[in-house]
Structure formats: C-alpha cells, structure tokens
C-alpha cells in the first residue's frame, strides 16, 4: 500500500519540481533587479550624499522638513484622493454600458483603449494645442464670451492633469471590470429577475459583491498609474510647473538631477512605505466588504 501511495504522489512531486524550475528565472530577476536595488536604496538613505558616512535618520528629517516635499506630498495626496475614486466610478460605468450593449460594445472597447496607444510625446503636443494661451480651449471660451484661461499657469492645471489621467486610464480599467463581470454567473441574474429584482438591485446585490476581487486589483493598478502621469506634466511644464501640479515625481527628478542622493533615497523609501500601507489598508477594507 505504501508503495502505491508513493507512486501516486510522485507525479505531483515532479510537477512541483518543474514548477520551481520555471519560477526560478522570475524569482532571480525580482531578487536582483527589484529587491537588491531597494535594499541598497534603504542603505543609502542612512548615509551622507557621497555614501561614506553613516548619518542615521538625518536624511529623513531633512526630507520631512523640506517645504518642496511638503508641497509635493500635498498635491500628490490631493491628486490620489480625487483621481482614483473618479477613475474607478467612470471606468465601472463604462464597463456596465459596454456589457449592456453586448456584442456591439466592441467598438466602444477599441475607442476607449486608443489613449493607451498614443505616445507620450503626442499627448504633450495635444496638451499644447488644447490648453495653451491661444489653444482650442481658450478659443471656445472666447467664442462663448468668456475670458481666456491660462490653464498651465494657474490652478486650472490641476484640472487638466486630472482630465489627462482619466482619459488615459479609463479604457484600461474598463477592460478589467468587464473581465470581472464575465466571471459572475448569469444564473444569478436570471434568478433575480424571476424574483422581481430591478437593475439597481441586481447591481447592488449581485454585480458589486461579485466584483470585490476585481476591485482590489483595479484599485491598486489605478493607484500605481497615478505616478505615471508625471511624464506628461514634465514634458509640458518642465522641472518647475505651477504649484498646483508640483508632484513627488517632480521633486524626485529635481533631486536626481542635483545628485542629492541622500534625500532622494530617503524620499523614495518613505513613498514606498506609504504605498505599502495604502495597499494593505485597501486590501483589509475590501476583505471586510467581501465578508471574508
């Protein structure tokens, strides 16, 4: 009997060994290209700028007391609080519309995914055409009898940044929501219709609970994608844009160009720690919502 059990288990052991060998290149890549540089970043944050003298938490105190860092943290936090909920709601609404249309929604999918294929240089050119002093937006405002707005030189730049983020990422998140909706059993909706549930009740008690795992993934990706909008802002407004859109990425880029590695590494560690805490809190919140 024991020999039979061994023979039955041996294929699973072989599969486990094969899986470990297939995973080994990815694990080595993560170790050497991600974990090792991050450990070195933590080490450098505890040393002076040349990296020759241990200074403890001095770099962290310098970063936290820096006015530019405080401004960048405030703008980045405001951007996250405004953009992530807006993106989740807008992309979910688009996903529900596409699902309602059915097969005809393929055209909508393609249309909303096009912004992802647009190169960053083209996006910045579009910004300049749309929001410059003599751009299309001001031309429309002037035609309507309103005063032209210096979009990139006033607080309106923050609104332009939000619009760009939503325009760029809505289609991608919509596809993720649609994938989550496809995983919900159609029998649940059929049973709900038999019981007399309307569309809102079906969404509240079937669609929304069924999308909780997808919501976690979409929320994390949306959070991480907020840090990619810096490229457009930097190409349009340069190293020192209007105060309303001066983000952490601008600050880190300026410290890098000035070779201020002490504060740069300390700021990067602080940002990574905050992102980790946000992701863990979001995971806990969604787990409670899911009842697990």
N, C-alpha and C positions, 0 to 999 in steps of 0.2 A: 504493500500500500504506500509506503514511504517513497519508494522509487517512482511510482506513478505520479505522486504529488510533485516530486522533483521534476519529472518530465513535463508535467502540466505547467509548472511555474517557469521553466527555463525559457520559453519563448518571450514571456514578459520581461525577464531579466535581460535578454538580448535586445529587446526593443528599448529598454531603459538605457542600456549602454550606448546604443546607436543614437538615441535622443541626446545624451550628454555630449557625444562627439559632434553632433550637428550644432549644439548650442555653444560649444567651446569657442569658435571664432567670434561669435557675437559677444560672449562674456569677456573675452580678451580685449576686444575692441572697446567695450564700455569701460573696462578697467584702465586701459592705457590712455584712451582718448577723452574720457569723461571724469572718472573718479580720481585718477592720479593728478591731472591738472587742477581739479577742485581742491584736493588736499594741499597741493603746492600753493594755491591761492590763499587758503586759510593760513598756511605757514608764513607767507609773505606779508599778510595783513598784520602780523605780530612783530614785524621788523621795520627798521627805518627804510627810507626810499632806496638807498643802494643795496639793501638786504644784508648788511654786515653787522648790525647791532640790534639786539632784542629790545623792543620798546613796550611790550605788553599791549595794553588796550589804548595806547596813546592815539593811534590812527583812528580807532573807533570813536573816541571822544572828539577828535578833530572833525570827523565826518558829521557827527550828530550836532555839533555846534556851528557847522558851516551854513550860512544863510542861503547859498545857492542850493545846497542839498535840501534844506527845509522847503524852499520854493518848489523844487523838482518833486519832492515827495508829495506835497500838497496837490500839485497839478496831476501827478500820476494817479494818486488815490481818487481824485475827483473824476478823472477820466475812466477809471475802472468802475466806479460806482454808477456812473451814468451809462457807459457803453455796454458793459456785459449784460445787464438786465434788458436793455433795449434790443441788443442783438439776439438774445435768447427768445424774446417775445416775437420780434419781427420774423426771425427765421422759422419759428414754430408755426406762426400764422401762414407764412408762405407754404410750408410743408403741408398744412391742412388743406390749403387751397388746391395745391397740386394733386394731392390724394383724392380730393373731391372731384376734380376734373377727370381723373382716370387716365386712360391711355393718351388723351390729348395733352396731358401735362408735360410730356417730354420736351416740347418746345420751350415751356417755361423753365424747365430744369437747365436747358442749354443756355437760355438767356441770362439766368441769374448766376451761372457759373463762368460766364465770359470775363467778368472783372478779375478773376484769378489768373487768367491767361494774359492779361495786359501787363507788359513790363513796367517796372517802377519808373523808368525814365519817361515813359509815355504818360503815366499818371501825373507826374510832376508837370509835364507840359500841359496836360488838361487843367491842372490847378491854375497855372499861369493864364491860360486862355479864359477860364471861368471867373477867377476871383481876383485878377489884377485890377488896378485902379481903373483901367479902361477896358476891363473884361466884359464878358457876356452878362454876368450877373448884374453889374452896375449899369449896363446898357438897358436891361429890362427895368431896373429900378427907376432910371431916368425917364424911360418911356411912360412909366406909370405915374410920374410926377413926384417921386420920392428923391431924397438926397442920396448921392452915391456913397458907398461904404468902403473904407479901406480895410478889406477883410483880413489880410495877413498882418496888418499893422495895429490892430485893435483887438479887443476881447472877442470879436467875431471869429478870430482864427480858431478858437476852441470849438465853435460850432462846425467850422469847415473840417476840422480834424475828426470830429465825431461822424460827420456825413461820410467822409472817406473810409473810415473804419467799417461802418455799416455796409456801405456799398461794396467794399472789397470782400467781406466775410459772410454776408448773408446767404449767398448761394451754397457755400461750402457747408455751413451749419444746417441748411435746409436738407441737404442730401443725408446728413447724419440723422436728422429727425425722421426722415422718410424710411431709412433703414430700420429705425426703432419701431415705427408704426407697422412695418411689414411683419415684424415678429409678434404682433398681438393677434391672437386667434380671432378669425372672423365669426366664429360661433358665438363669441361673447356679445358681439354687436347684434347678431340675429336674435339671440335670446332677449337682449334688452329691448329690441323693437317689439317683440312679441309681448313683453311686459308693459309696453306703452311708454318707454323712456324716450324723451326728446333728444335732439342733437347735443344740447348743452349738457344734459345729464349723462349721455354716453361719453362725452369728452371728459367730464369731471370724474366719473367713477370707473371708466374703463381705459380711455386713452392716456390720461395723465398718470395714473398709477403704473400703467404698463411702460411708460417712458422714463421712469425714475433711473434705471441703469444708464439709459442713453443720456439723460440729463447730466449725470456726473461727468461723462466723457465730453459732452458738448461744452459744459461749463469750464472744465479745465483747459480745453483747447482754446476756447474764446478768451480765457484769462491770459494764456500764453501768447495768443495772437495780438493782444493789445500792445505788446512790446515790439511788434514788427512795424507798427505804423510810423515809427521814428524815421524810417528811410525817406518817406515822402516829405515829412516835415523838415528834415535836414536838407534835402535837395532844393526845397523851395525857399526856406527861410535862413539856411546856413547854421553856423555854430551857435549863434545867439539870437533866436527868434523872439517874438513877442512873449512877455512874461506868462501869458495865459497858456501857452503851449510849450513852455520850457520843461521838458520831461527828464526823468532819470537818465534816459539814454543820451540826451544832450550833455548832461553833466559828466557822465562816464566817458563819453567821447572826448570831451574837452580835457579831462584829467589824463586820458591816454595820450592825447597829442602833446600835453605838457610833461609827459613821463612822470606824473605824480602817482607812482605805483603803490605807495603805501595807502593813500586814501582810496585809490581805485579798487584795490583788492578788499579793503575793509567794507567799502560800499557794496561791492558785489556779494560778499558774504552776508551782509545784512539783508540785501534784497532776496537772496536765495532762501534765507531763514524765514522771511515774511511770506514768501510764496509757498513754502512748505507748510507753514501754519495755516494759510488760507485754504490750501487744497485739503488738508486734514479736517479742518472745520467744515468745509463744504461736504466732504465725504460723510462726516458724522451727521450733519443736517439731513442729507438725503437718505441715509440709513434709517434715521428716525421717521422720516416721511414715508419710507417704504415699509416701516414696521418690523424691520429685521433687527 
